[in-house]
Amino acid sequence: MTEPEPEGVTPAREPDRIALSGDDPAARRKRTISGLIAVVLLAAAFGGLAGLLGGQVAGLVVAAVVAVPLLVLVLSTARRRLWLEGTEVVVRTWGTRRVDLVTASRVDLLLTDVRGARTVSLLVGAERGPAVKIDLAVYAGTGGRELGILALRRLADAVVNNLNSGGVVFSELLVAQLRAEARGDAAAARPLYRLASAAPSAKLAQRFSMEAVSRFVATLDG
């Protein structure tokens, strides 16, 4: 039997969860199915070639060696969930990991360029070890997909209190993005798009330090 709450005491509430991944379930399922099909085709191709050269056992072994790590990668991506809970970024795949934006010792900006689509991401974590990647925006051509207003606002509010990695600079960047959206600026005029388009295109992945982001933010209008 559950005991009633004492009078005058408000029950504790869990912090609101704000999703930090912008894709919908249908798109996630489509990507997962496409990934599984690709794994099967690759495993069959390599396994078939190995089978012709070394026999059935060799073919099965090679197919398994190719398929297993790719299958784990596809399923991990399908299971990945990312959200903000208070000031903590929570990422869940096979397990759950939490990074507090206030105490994180490393905050960086990452730009990746894959097949013409540029993704601007925030990397947060400890000085050593894997960081959590939060995709802020994905641009292709003159358009793209950006993280929602509420998620950007909560991220800006949380990271501004991080003194270890100069979080105020990253917060200013997110606030500038929110202001541009509130004004109704086109994608090409928004800070994240300008940052993505200004970076050299020769590199697959580029990391921007707090100093680099600070110099860019200083060029933005209020």
N, C-alpha and C positions, 0 to 999 in steps of 0.2 A: 504494500500500500504506500503511495507517495504522500509524503508529508506536505501540507500546504505551506506556501511561502509566508514568512512573517509579515504582519501588516506594516506598511510604510516602507518596505524594502522592494526595490525594483529588481526583478531577475536580471542577471548578467546576460548580455547579448553578445553573440559572436560577431566579430567585425564583418562588414559587408564584403562579399567577394566580387571583385571586378575582373571580368575576363580580359586577358591580355593577348588573346589570339583572335584574329579577325575573321577566320574562315568559318563557314557554316557546315553542319553535319553532312549535307549532301555532297559538298565539295570534298570533304574529308574522306567520305566513302569512295568517291570517284577516284581520288588519288591512291587510296589504299588498294583498290581493285586493279588499277593500272600498274601499281608497283608489284603486286603479286603476279600478274601476268608477265611482267618483264623478268621477274626472278625465275619463273618456270621456263621461259624461252631461253634465257641465258644458261640455266642449269642443263637444259636439254641439249643445247648446242655444244657446250663444252663436254658434257657427258657423252654425247654421241660421237664426238671426235676422238675422245679418249677410248671409247669402246671399240672403235674401228682399229685403233693402234694397239691396244693392250687387252682387249677382251671385255666381256660383260662386267666382271667385277671391277676392273679399273674404271670403266665408264660410270658405274654407280658411285664409286668412291669420289671421283672428280665432280660428278653432279652434286653430291652431298656437300663437298667442300665449297663449291661455288654457291649453292643455294642457302646453306644455313646462316652465314653471316649476313647475307643480303636480306633474308627473311626476318632476322632479328631486327635489322635496321628499319625495314618497312613497318613491322609491327610496333616498334618503339615509337616511330613517328606517328602512327595511327593512335597510339595510346596517350601520346603527350598532351597534357593539359597544363595551361599556364594562367595563373590569376594573381591578383593583388589582394592581400588580406591585411588591412591596416597599413603598416609600413613594410610588410613582408611580401616578397615575391615568392610564390609557391609553384614549383614545377613537379609534375607527377608523370612518370612513365611506368616503370616496373616498381618503383618506390617513390617516396616523396622527399623533396629537398626544399629547404627554406633559406632565403637570403634576405636579411634585413637591410633595407635601403639606407637606413640611418647609420648603421655601424659597418656597412660594407667597406672594405679597405681598397677596393678597386672599382672604379666606374669609368668606362670608356665608350666611345662611339665607334661602331663598326659599319663599314659600307661594303656590301658584296655586289658583284656584277655578274649575273648568270644569264646567258642568252638574251641580252638586251634589257633585262629587268634588274633594276638597282634597288636593293633593300637597305634601308637605314635602320640599324639596330642599336640598342643600349646593352652593353655588357656589364654585369654587376657580379661581384663575388669577392672572395678572399684574395690576398696577395698571391697565394699559390693555390693551385687546384683549378678545376674547371669552373668557368663562369656561366651564369644564366644569361641567355640571349633573349631580349625582348624586341620583337620587330615593331618599329614605330611606323614605318611606311614602306610601301613597295611601289616603285614608279616604272612605267614603260612608256616611252614616247612622251606625250604631253599630259598623260593622265596616270591614274594609279589607285591604290587602296591605302588608306591611312587608319591608324588606330583611332577609336572613338574619342569623342570630346571628354566624356567622363573619365575614361582610362588615362588620357593624357593629363587631365587636371589632377587626378589622384597621384600619378607618378611624379608630377612636378611638386606637389605638396610634400611628398615623402622624401624625395631626393634632395630637396633644398636644405634639409637639416643635416646632410652628410658633410662633415667637415674634413674627414680623412682624405677624400678625393675631390674636394672642391665641388661638391654637389650643386652649389648655387648656380654654377655656370650651366650645367645641364638643365637645371630647372628653368633658367632664363630662356634657353633654347626652346623648351617645350611650351613655355608661356608665350613666346613670340609666335610659335606655330598656332596656338589657340587664338591669339589676337588676329592673325591673318585669316583664319577660318571664320572668326566672328565678323570680320569686315567683308567676307565674301570674296576674298582674293582667289584668283584662279590658281590651279596647282603650281604653275610655273613661277608664281610670285611668292610662294610659301617657303619659309626657311628650310624645312627638311628637303624640299625639292631642289632648292638652290644649292644646298650643301651636297646633295647627291650628284647634281649635274656638274658642279665645279670640280669634282675629284677626277683625277686622270683615269682614263678608261682602260689602260693597259693591264691593270692589276685585277685579279679575281677577288681579292679581299684586302681592305685597307682599314687600319685602325687609327682613330683620331684620339689624341691625348686631350686632357683637360685644357692644356695650353692652346692647342690648335682650335678646339671648340670655342675657347674664350676669345681668340682673335676673330673668329667668324661672327660670334654673337655681337662683338663690338661694332661690326659693320652694319648691323640690322637697324632699321628704324624702330622707334618706340611704338 
